[in-house]
């Protein structure tokens, strides 16, 4: 074993060490969603398998060395982690019931095949090394049963994964994961080919496969970074972290939750926008949105909509929180104060500006809807409509609350405004002001 590095093993040792080192780096520096963990482990196993790659055939005797058995374990480990990656993608996607059933079956079949390959490799290491490895370098090996035993297993692996990738590709997968998965699909046949091609050619195959995989990893992390910057403009930091860990599709899956909706808009904005230069209106909105964004981030809300001078914020989605009403009320007060400073800065004597806020709590269905090319995070429920109506009815500097918010937040210092008939609701709603 000690002479390996000074013989024909040096190229494979260096290449494998680089591949395994890349895997270690990805494992250490990643934010560690499940899919990234299993792929980092696959890199490490792949690199170590290349380190132990045999330089030539017809050298394994009746008593194979320990490293030859270890090579089998590492090779199967790459296969197992690839199956685990498919499982991780399935968990963060939104497959149909039929697709999920097929994917679950396929992953179980992959694990079973990995077990069979491990048993065969350990039971018949001599045939695996002498008959199969670099078999295309020796035409005589094509007539040996050992060659077709192991070649047949790899053919079944490629067929199985082709089916899994074909089904998974049609599902809603996170775009960053889609790129990374595509690189794995492209690299897998090249890696498998390396086991049967001549040694020198095999190393080029492993190197090419590593470059393809590295491209997918870099594109994944670049996409994830850009997405985090984008999401940080609308979602709290905790939601952005959750998206990185579970995938966008899983976090945005439609579900019902009780939350608090906060809606705010400017008073006098329409007449103001008609009277002042358009650039001044744009500058006003930019300062207004910055103030709202800072307040929302401070209280852990999620901005659902920017609609002109109106902003709708969810407190309690996508991340549920038991104190959503209390946090929503605190956010409403913060918005009133922050936006009041903006309106004082931009108001004119002829066209004064103000701010009104509405707050409502209740059961709401939230999640992403739309086509595969364009998704929108939506919230549907009476609380959303009521918050918007209360905001419209609020006077300058006033916060109107519904009864459920006052009850959940144990709000003090609020004044009853009696009942209000709200458009779209049959029963009159109890309204409070603060």
Secondary structure, DSSP 8 states (H G I E B T S, - for coil): -TTGGGTTTHHHHHHHHHHHHHHHHHHHHS---HHHHHHHHHHHHHHHHHHT--SSSS---SS--HHHHHHHHHHHHHHHHHHHHHHHHHHHS---HHHHHHHHHHHHHHHHHHHHHHHHHHHTHHHIIIIITTGGG-GGGGGSHHHHHHHHHHHHHHHHHHHHHHHHHTS---HHHHHHHHHHHHHHHHHHHHTTS-HHHHHHHHHHHHHHHHHHHHHHHHHHHHHHHHHTTTS-HHHHHHHHHH-HHHHT--EEEEEEEEEEEEETHHHHHHHS-HHHHHHHHHHHHHHHHHHHHHTT-EEEEEETTEEEEEESSSS--TTHHHHHHHHHHHHHHHHHHHHHHH--SSS--EEEEEEEEEEEEEEEEE-SS-EEEEEESHHHHHHHHHHHH--TTEEEEEHHHHHHHT--S-EEEEEE--TT-SS-EEEEE-
